Every structure is written in structure tokens, then in C-alpha cells.
């Protein structure tokens, strides 16, 4: 991994994706805050603001995959970041002009959601053009480490520093910070000098036919199908767990059902700290196990630790309460890094945008019912059985990945772009 930090283009990519993610995170926080401040939006208004953006991202993922295969990835990422900046800057301008309306916020959110669809697929599709196939796993580990550090920092900042900054400057501070982050991301991507051949316009087919080629390639590969199914199941369970943890946090913090800090240390810090640890050890572990085995074995070994949560006595030290979710978060992150690297390596360059778009679409689609399922199951069976069921299901995701990769596969690239029907 050390050699990656001497790789100019990867460092630019790492900085660009990190600043882009920071800007996206600030947008999810700042725009609802501005809506509450400027338009006195209530809970239903916030739902009406956020839902169109999320739906726009979901609906445009598949077409985005087709267009990303048609265009220069660098230009897509630059234009995506610039579009995010332009759409976002209109919000504080309208606020200063006392012309900000809920419709304006919704339209800006929809535009941002469409840009996010292109960005999500383009970042994953561009990395294999930046680094060689044998460096994909350490590169993804570095990107995941940066993302986990950013997530922890943003979560901590929400408690006091970031909230104080927003309130002390003005309601428009958050959107302006997002604009600056997006502009910085665009500038960093522009400095990447990896040559990209312009796809032949004459080879283009109707959008649905090109999308069908991507779906057909995915369906033709048992290993890729299995990883996509395992990933969708994993993200569904992860969001169910997040819902359950959130309900427990509300009950413990505001309803006074449990006050002992040790009893819910696992809830507060276990999973995110484990995810960071997993990102840090993913590459060393993969060097020992191999990339294929690392895509499933951590899930099978670590996810059953969730079954221990109901049995840890309340009077045990906080560190022991932290262990199950810490181990679960670490194992899940390691497996995701390895699976992502495998997909990027095995999908031909001319189809990568479309196939990854289908993968992200299915994973996103699987998470839609997860909060509702988590809430209903927790109310019906209490939280502990739901957590245990998620542990079993996440272990099953590892078994699915193992079965998918148990056919003759190796750690060398098998997919070739030559001859692929675009």
C-alpha cells in the first residue's frame, strides 16, 4: 500500500473522492437545516425535500451506467462535481434574496440526486483506470479508510463544532461549504492525467440495448451474480441494524429505559470503529488469504458475533459490550473492500459502468424497505432477536459469496474488454 502513496494520480483521486464525499455529507446535513431555518419546514416537509433527491438518484443509476461507459470518466466526475456546486450555490443566493421556497429546495435536491447517480458509478468505474489490477484492493482499502475517518469526524462534529459553525455564521454556511468541497473535488480530478480513449460514437446502440448488455454480462457470470446478491443482502441487514440501534438509542437516551453507559457502548461506537479497523487491516489480511477468500471469509467468521449481544451482562466493562459490533463492523468492511475490488477487476472496461450501476441499483433498492422492516420487527419481536437474525443473515451473505466464488476462479483478471458488445 505504501507504493500507492507515491502514485500521483491515485493521490489526486483519493483527495478528489474524499472532498466530494465531505461535500455530499455536508449537503445532507445543511440543506434540511436551511429548510427548517428559512422556510420553517416540519418533519413532513423535510421528507418531501429528501425523498425526491433519493428517488432521483435511484432512477438515474442505470442510465448513468450507460453514459459513463460512453464518456470520459474524468469529464463525468468533473461535470458531476461542478453540477453539484452550481445547484447548491443557488440555494444560499435565493436565501439571501429572500426568495427561497420549498420548490426551489426540491428542484435543487432532484438535480443533486441525478448528479449523485453519475458520481456514484463514475468513482467506482474510474479507479481501475487509475491503478493496476493488483493494486485495486489496497486502493479501495485506502479509500475506505478515508471514508470511515471522514464519517467519524463528521459524526463527532455534529455534536458541537459543526453545529456551532452553522449557527454562528448563518444558515447558508453549510451549503457554501459543500460548494467549496465540490469545486475542490473538480479541480483535483482535472489534474489526473491518465489517458482515456474516447469511445467510438458509431458503436453506440440504443440505451436499453446497451443496458441489456451490462445486465446480460452480470447474469452470465455466477461469481458476479453471487457477489451482487450477497452485497444487497448485506446492506439490507446493515440498515435494519442501524434502524434498531437508532430505536434503542432513543429509548435509552430519552425514555430512560437504560442509563448505564457500559450497557450501550456497543451501540455508540462499536460498528463505526470496527469499520475503520477493518479498512486498515483489509490489505494485510488479503495478502495472507488472497483477494477471493477475503471476499467471503470475514463475513462467515465475524458476523456471528452479533449473536452474542443479548448475552453480554449489563455489568460487564464497556469494552466487552463494544466487542461484538466492533468485530461485525470490521468483518463487513473487509469483505466489502475485497468484493468491490473483485468486481472492478473482473468486469471489462467497456462494460464496467453498466454492471456496477446494476450492482449499486440493486443494493440501493434492497435498502429501501430496511428501515420499515427494522422498526416493525423490533416492535413485534423486540430488538435482541432482530439483531440476532441480522447476524445470521449477514453470515448467510458470506456463504452466498463463498458459493459464488467456489467455481474455478483465481486472483488474476479473467475478463477482457476485447470483443465486448457495447
ZARODO-813413 format. One record per residue (C-alpha): x, y, z. Coordinates in steps of 0.02 Angstrom, whole numbers, plus 32768, in hexadecimal, padded with zeros to 4 digits. Layout:
<pts>
(pt (X,Y,Z))
...
</pts>
This chain:
<pts>
(pt (8000,8000,8000))
(pt (8092,8075,8020))
(pt (80B8,807C,7F66))
(pt (8009,80C0,7F47))
(pt (8034,815B,7FAB))
(pt (80BD,817F,7F2C))
(pt (803E,816D,7E9F))
(pt (8013,821E,7E6A))
(pt (7F71,81F7,7E10))
(pt (7F31,8189,7E9C))
(pt (7F55,8210,7F1D))
(pt (7EF4,828C,7EB3))
(pt (7E66,820E,7EA3))
(pt (7E68,81EE,7F5F))
(pt (7E63,82A9,7F86))
(pt (7DDB,82C9,7F05))
(pt (7D69,823C,7F40))
(pt (7D81,826A,7FF7))
(pt (7D57,8321,7FDD))
(pt (7CC3,82F0,7F71))
(pt (7C82,827E,7FFD))
(pt (7C9C,8308,807D))
(pt (7C37,837F,8010))
(pt (7BAC,82FF,7FF8))
(pt (7BA5,82E0,80B4))
(pt (7B9D,839A,80D8))
(pt (7B0F,83AA,805C))
(pt (7AA7,8325,80B1))
(pt (7ABA,8384,8154))
(pt (7AB9,8439,811D))
(pt (7A28,843F,80A2))
(pt (79A7,83F8,811C))
(pt (79EB,846E,81A1))
(pt (79D6,8500,812A))
(pt (7927,84C4,80FF))
(pt (78F7,84C6,81B7))
(pt (7947,8571,81D2))
(pt (790C,85CA,8135))
(pt (7865,8579,810D))
(pt (7831,8539,81B9))
(pt (7825,8489,8172))
(pt (77DC,8401,81DF))
(pt (77FF,8345,81DC))
(pt (7789,8325,814A))
(pt (77D9,83B5,80E9))
(pt (7886,836D,8106))
(pt (784B,82C4,80C7))
(pt (7805,831B,802B))
(pt (78AF,836E,8016))
(pt (791D,82D4,802B))
(pt (78B3,824F,7FD6))
(pt (78B9,8299,7F25))
(pt (7977,82A5,7F2E))
(pt (7987,81EF,7F64))
(pt (790C,81B5,7EDE))
(pt (7967,8219,7E57))
(pt (7A09,81C2,7E85))
(pt (79B7,8117,7E7D))
(pt (795C,8137,7DD8))
(pt (79F6,817B,7D7E))
(pt (7A74,80F9,7DB7))
(pt (7A57,8083,7D25))
(pt (7A58,8108,7C9B))
(pt (7AF2,8154,7CEF))
(pt (7B4E,80AF,7CDB))
(pt (7B2D,80B0,7C20))
(pt (7B6A,8162,7C09))
(pt (7C05,8147,7C75))
(pt (7C39,80BB,7BFF))
(pt (7C21,8133,7B6E))
(pt (7C81,81C7,7BB4))
(pt (7D27,81F4,7C01))
(pt (7D1E,81C7,7CB9))
(pt (7D85,825E,7CEB))
(pt (7D10,82D6,7C91))
(pt (7C78,8283,7CE2))
(pt (7CC3,829B,7D90))
(pt (7CF5,834F,7D6F))
(pt (7C4A,837B,7D2B))
(pt (7BF2,831E,7DB8))
(pt (7C50,8381,7E3D))
(pt (7C33,8425,7DE1))
(pt (7B7A,83FF,7DCE))
(pt (7B6E,83DD,7E88))
(pt (7BC5,8483,7EAC))
(pt (7B56,84E7,7E36))
(pt (7AB4,8499,7E75))
(pt (7AE5,84B4,7F29))
(pt (7B20,8568,7F17))
(pt (7A74,859B,7ED7))
(pt (7A2D,8573,7F82))
(pt (7A8D,85F4,7FEB))
(pt (7A79,8672,7F5E))
(pt (79BC,865D,7F65))
(pt (79C3,8663,8023))
(pt (7A23,8708,8021))
(pt (79A5,874B,7FA3))
(pt (7916,8712,8014))
(pt (78D3,86AA,7F84))
(pt (78F7,85FB,7FC4))
(pt (7861,8587,7FB9))
(pt (7841,84CF,7FDB))
(pt (7831,84B3,7F1E))
(pt (78DE,84FD,7F03))
(pt (7927,8488,7F85))
(pt (78CE,83F2,7F36))
(pt (790D,841C,7E87))
(pt (79BE,8435,7EC7))
(pt (79B0,838F,7F22))
(pt (7973,8334,7E86))
(pt (7A03,837C,7E20))
(pt (7A7D,834B,7EA8))
(pt (7A33,829B,7EAC))
(pt (7A4D,8286,7DF0))
(pt (7B00,82C4,7DFF))
(pt (7B1B,824B,7E90))
(pt (7AE3,81B9,7E23))
(pt (7B69,81E3,7DA3))
(pt (7BEB,8203,7E29))
(pt (7BCC,8162,7E88))
(pt (7BE7,80F5,7DEF))
(pt (7C72,815E,7DA3))
(pt (7CE1,815B,7E3F))
(pt (7CDA,809D,7E46))
(pt (7CF2,808B,7D8A))
(pt (7D86,8102,7D7E))
(pt (7DF5,80B4,7E03))
(pt (7E29,801D,7D96))
(pt (7E69,809B,7D17))
(pt (7ED0,80F2,7D9C))
(pt (7F28,805B,7DEA))
(pt (7F5A,7FAF,7DAB))
(pt (7EED,7F18,7DD2))
(pt (7F62,7ED8,7E59))
(pt (7F54,7F7F,7EB4))
(pt (7E97,7F8B,7EB6))
(pt (7E81,7F3C,7F61))
(pt (7F00,7FAB,7FBD))
(pt (7EBA,8041,7F5E))
(pt (7E09,8019,7F96))
(pt (7E49,7FFC,8047))
(pt (7E97,80AB,8047))
(pt (7DF7,80F7,8002))
(pt (7D8F,809C,8085))
(pt (7E04,80D6,8110))
(pt (7DF0,818A,80D8))
(pt (7D33,8175,80CF))
(pt (7D29,812A,817F))
(pt (7D97,81B3,81C9))
(pt (7D2C,8236,8173))
(pt (7C8C,81E4,81B4))
(pt (7CCC,81DE,8266))
(pt (7D09,8291,825D))
(pt (7C64,82CE,8215))
(pt (7C02,8270,8299))
(pt (7C6D,82BB,8323))
(pt (7C60,8369,82D6))
(pt (7BA3,835D,82D6))
(pt (7BA2,8359,8394))
(pt (7BEB,8407,83AA))
(pt (7C6D,8453,8333))
(pt (7C11,8446,828E))
(pt (7B6A,8475,82DA))
(pt (7BBC,850B,832E))
(pt (7C0D,853E,8289))
(pt (7B67,8537,822C))
(pt (7B0F,859B,82B1))
(pt (7B98,861D,82C8))
(pt (7BB3,8642,820F))
(pt (7B02,8636,81C8))
(pt (7A8C,85B4,8184))
(pt (7AE6,85BE,80DC))
(pt (7B8E,8586,8123))
(pt (7B6F,84CD,8105))
(pt (7B3F,84DB,804D))
(pt (7BD4,854E,802D))
(pt (7C49,84D0,807C))
(pt (7BFF,844A,8009))
(pt (7C1E,84BB,7F73))
(pt (7CD5,84D2,7FA4))
(pt (7CEB,8417,7FBC))
(pt (7CA0,83F0,7F11))
(pt (7D0D,8472,7EBB))
(pt (7DA7,842B,7F0F))
(pt (7D76,837C,7ED5))
(pt (7D60,83B7,7E21))
(pt (7E0A,840D,7E23))
(pt (7E61,8371,7E66))
(pt (7E0F,82FF,7DE5))
(pt (7E43,8375,7D58))
(pt (7EF8,835E,7D8B))
(pt (7EF1,82A1,7D70))
(pt (7F50,827E,7CCF))
(pt (7F22,81C9,7CAC))
(pt (7F01,81BE,7BF0))
(pt (7E52,8186,7BBF))
(pt (7E22,8150,7B12))
(pt (7D82,81A2,7AD7))
(pt (7CFF,8119,7AB6))
(pt (7CCB,8108,7A01))
(pt (7C26,8165,79E8))
(pt (7BFE,80F8,7953))
(pt (7BFE,805E,79C5))
(pt (7B73,80A3,7A33))
(pt (7AD0,8043,7A3D))
(pt (7A26,8076,7A85))
(pt (7A30,8093,7B3F))
(pt (79C7,7FFC,7B6F))
(pt (7A2E,7F89,7B01))
(pt (7AD0,7FC6,7B4D))
(pt (7A88,7FB3,7BFB))
(pt (7A4F,7F03,7BCC))
(pt (7B02,7ED8,7B9C))
(pt (7B3A,7F07,7C4B))
(pt (7AAE,7EA5,7C9E))
(pt (7AD0,7E11,7C2C))
(pt (7B88,7E0F,7C59))
(pt (7B5D,7E13,7D12))
(pt (7AE0,7D85,7D01))
(pt (7B5C,7D1D,7C9D))
(pt (7BDB,7D1B,7D2B))
(pt (7BB3,7CB1,7DC3))
(pt (7C39,7D07,7E2C))
(pt (7BFB,7DB7,7E06))
(pt (7B44,7D87,7E20))
(pt (7B6B,7D3D,7EC9))
(pt (7BCE,7DD3,7F04))
(pt (7B44,7E4A,7ED0))
(pt (7AC2,7DE2,7F2F))
(pt (7B32,7DD5,7FC8))
(pt (7B53,7E90,7FC4))
(pt (7A9A,7EBC,7FB8))
(pt (7A70,7E48,8049))
(pt (7B00,7E91,80AF))
(pt (7ACC,7F46,8096))
(pt (7A17,7F1C,80BD))
(pt (7A4B,7ECD,8163))
(pt (7AC1,7F5C,818A))
(pt (7A36,7FDC,8177))
(pt (79C0,7F70,81DF))
(pt (7A45,7F70,8267))
(pt (7A59,802C,825A))
(pt (799D,8041,8271))
(pt (799D,7FD0,8309))
(pt (7A33,802A,8354))
(pt (79DC,80D0,8337))
(pt (793D,8095,838F))
(pt (79A5,8055,8421))
(pt (7A03,80F8,842C))
(pt (7961,815A,8435))
(pt (791B,80E6,84BA))
(pt (79B9,80E8,8522))
(pt (79DF,81A0,8513))
(pt (7933,81F0,8517))
(pt (78C1,816F,8566))
(pt (7937,813E,85F1))
(pt (7928,8084,85D2))
(pt (79E2,8069,85F1))
(pt (7A62,80E5,8632))
(pt (7B00,807F,864E))
(pt (7B82,80BE,85CF))
(pt (7BD6,8014,85C7))
(pt (7B33,7FC0,8597))
(pt (7B28,801B,84F2))
(pt (7BDE,803E,84C7))
(pt (7BCA,7FC1,8438))
(pt (7B3D,802D,83F4))
(pt (7B9D,80D0,83F6))
(pt (7C46,80A2,83AF))
(pt (7C5A,7FEB,8386))
(pt (7C2A,7FDF,82CE))
(pt (7C7C,8080,828C))
(pt (7D1D,8061,82EB))
(pt (7D1D,7FAE,82AC))
(pt (7D02,7FEB,81FA))
(pt (7D9B,805C,8209))
(pt (7E02,7FCD,824F))
(pt (7DC6,7F5C,81C3))
(pt (7DF9,7FD9,813E))
(pt (7EA6,7FE5,818C))
(pt (7EC5,7F28,8191))
(pt (7E6C,7EF7,80EF))
(pt (7F08,7EFB,8083))
(pt (7F7E,7EA1,80FB))
(pt (7EF9,7E1C,8115))
(pt (7EDB,7E09,805A))
(pt (7F96,7DEF,803D))
(pt (7F8C,7D58,80B0))
(pt (7EE4,7D12,807B))
(pt (7EDA,7D49,7FC6))
(pt (7E5A,7DC1,7F7F))
(pt (7DD8,7D3C,7F57))
(pt (7DD7,7CEE,8005))
(pt (7DD4,7D9B,8055))
(pt (7D31,7DBF,7FF9))
(pt (7CD0,7D3F,8060))
(pt (7D31,7CFA,80F4))
(pt (7D2A,7D97,8162))
(pt (7C6C,7D95,8157))
(pt (7C5F,7CDE,818A))
(pt (7CD7,7CF5,821C))
(pt (7CA3,7D9E,8262))
(pt (7BE9,7DB7,8246))
(pt (7BB4,7D30,82C3))
(pt (7BFD,7DA1,834B))
(pt (7B58,7E00,8344))
(pt (7B08,7D67,8393))
(pt (7B68,7D8E,8433))
(pt (7B19,7E39,8451))
(pt (7A7F,7DFF,84B3))
(pt (7AEC,7D92,8524))
(pt (7B6B,7E14,855E))
(pt (7B3E,7E42,8613))
(pt (7B1A,7EFA,8632))
(pt (7B9C,7F05,86BC))
(pt (7C2E,7ECD,864E))
(pt (7CB0,7F51,8619))
(pt (7C84,7FC2,8588))
(pt (7D0F,7F77,851E))
(pt (7CBB,7ECD,851F))
(pt (7C16,7F1B,84EA))
(pt (7C74,7F6E,845C))
(pt (7CC3,7ECD,841B))
(pt (7C31,7E7A,83BA))
(pt (7C05,7F11,834E))
(pt (7CBD,7F40,833D))
(pt (7CE6,7E95,82F6))
(pt (7C4A,7E96,8289))
(pt (7C73,7F41,8240))
(pt (7D27,7F0F,821D))
(pt (7CF8,7E6E,81C6))
(pt (7C71,7EBC,815C))
(pt (7CE5,7F48,8121))
(pt (7D72,7ED0,80F5))
(pt (7CFD,7E66,808D))
(pt (7CB1,7EFC,8034))
(pt (7D5E,7F3D,8005))
(pt (7D8F,7E94,7FBF))
(pt (7CEA,7E7C,7F62))
(pt (7CF1,7F29,7F16))
(pt (7DA3,7F0C,7EDB))
(pt (7D73,7E64,7E90))
(pt (7CE2,7EB1,7E30))
(pt (7D4D,7F40,7DEF))
(pt (7DD3,7EC7,7DB6))
(pt (7D63,7E46,7D64))
(pt (7CED,7EB9,7D03))
(pt (7D30,7EEF,7C59))
(pt (7D58,7FA7,7C47))
(pt (7CD4,7FC2,7BC1))
(pt (7C4A,7F7B,7C2F))
(pt (7C83,7FB0,7CDC))
(pt (7C11,8047,7CED))
(pt (7B75,7FE5,7CBF))
(pt (7B99,7F4D,7D2B))
(pt (7BCA,7FB4,7DC3))
(pt (7B2F,801F,7DA9))
(pt (7AC3,7F83,7DB3))
(pt (7B1F,7F4C,7E50))
(pt (7B07,7FF5,7EA6))
(pt (7A52,7FFD,7E6C))
(pt (7A28,7F52,7EB7))
(pt (7A84,7F79,7F5A))
(pt (7A2A,801F,7F69))
(pt (7982,7FCF,7F3E))
(pt (799E,7F4D,7FC6))
(pt (79B7,7FD3,804A))
(pt (7912,802D,8029))
(pt (78A4,7FB9,8093))
(pt (792D,7FA0,8116))
(pt (78FD,802E,818E))
(pt (7847,7FFB,818A))
(pt (7875,7F45,81A3))
(pt (78E8,7F70,8234))
(pt (7863,7FD7,828B))
(pt (77D7,7F57,8273))
(pt (7842,7EC3,82A6))
(pt (7883,7F1D,8340))
(pt (77D2,7F48,8376))
(pt (7798,7E96,8356))
(pt (7828,7E2F,839C))
(pt (7891,7EAD,8400))
(pt (793D,7EE6,83CA))
(pt (79AA,7E53,8401))
(pt (795C,7DCE,838F))
(pt (7966,7E47,82FC))
(pt (7A1F,7E65,831D))
(pt (7A3D,7DAA,8325))
(pt (79DB,7D8E,8284))
(pt (7A47,7E11,822E))
(pt (7AE2,7DB5,826C))
(pt (7AA3,7D14,821E))
(pt (7A74,7D6C,817B))
(pt (7B1C,7DC4,816D))
(pt (7B72,7D1C,8187))
(pt (7B02,7CD7,80FD))
(pt (7B3F,7D64,808C))
(pt (7BEF,7D23,80A9))
(pt (7BB8,7C72,807C))
(pt (7B66,7CB3,7FDC))
(pt (7C07,7D0C,7FAD))
(pt (7C6C,7C6E,7FD3))
(pt (7BFB,7C03,7F65))
(pt (7C04,7C83,7ED9))
(pt (7CC2,7C85,7EDE))
(pt (7CD8,7BCA,7EF7))
(pt (7CD7,7BAB,7E3C))
(pt (7D85,7BAD,7DED))
(pt (7DBB,7C61,7E06))
(pt (7E64,7CAB,7E2D))
(pt (7EB0,7D51,7E5F))
(pt (7EE0,7D78,7DAB))
(pt (7E6F,7DE0,7D39))
(pt (7E01,7D72,7CCD))
(pt (7D94,7DF2,7C77))
(pt (7DD1,7E40,7BD7))
(pt (7D87,7EDA,7B85))
(pt (7DAD,7E9F,7AD4))
(pt (7D15,7E62,7A7A))
(pt (7C99,7EA5,7AF8))
(pt (7BF7,7EDC,7AA8))
(pt (7BDF,7F92,7AD9))
</pts>
